[in-house]
Amino acid sequence: MRIILLGPPGAGKGTQSERIVERYSVPQLSTGDMLRAAVAAETPVGLEAKSIMESGGLVPDAVVVGIVADRIEEADAKNGFILDGFPRTVEQAKALDAMLAEKGIALDAVVEFVVDENALVGRIAKRAEETAAKGLPVRKDDTPEVFKTRLDAYKRQTAPLSDYYAGTGLLRKIDGMEPIDEVTGNVTGLLDGFREKAAL
C-alpha cells in the first residue's frame, strides 16, 4: 500500500498516519527524518544534501526525491509506505511520479483530508488555550498567528496538488471534520478496498 496524505496543517494527518502505520505495518516517511538519516548515514545523496545545508541553501527537489528513492528501497517499505509532507508542490509531485515510474512502482491513492479552515483556526486556538491552562508550553506552531501563516503557505504551495492528483484519478477525499475515530474508519474502509483489489 503506497499512499500520500494531503491536507492543511491541523487536519489530522499525523494522527491518522500513526493509525495507518499500526494497522497496515507500513512506514510513515517524513522527508525531514529521511534527510537527517541520509546525512547521518553519509549516503551519496545524503552527503550532497549536507553540503547544500551547510552552505545555507535549500535542498533542491531532485535531492529530496533521491532521498525518497533510496528510502523506499529499504526492507520495511517493500510492502508500501505513507508519504506525509511530501510532495509539497506540483513540481515535486511530477518528479516523484517520474522516479516511481522508473522503479515500476505505482501509488495506490492520494488521500486528502478536507477541512473547514475557520473551524481549523478555532481548533488550534482552543488547543493552545487548553495547553496553556495546563501550565504546559504552547508550541509556536499552535499560536493562531503562526498557524494562519502556515495555512496561507499551504494554500499557495500545496493545495494545487489536489487538482493535480484529481487529474491522475488517484485522489480520494475524506471529511477531516468528523470525529477522529470516524475519520479513521473512513480511511481504513478506503484502504481495505485497495488491498482487496490488489489481492484479486
Order of alpha helices (4+ residues) and beta strands (2+ residues): beta-alpha-beta-alpha-alpha-alpha-beta-alpha-beta-alpha-alpha-alpha-beta-alpha
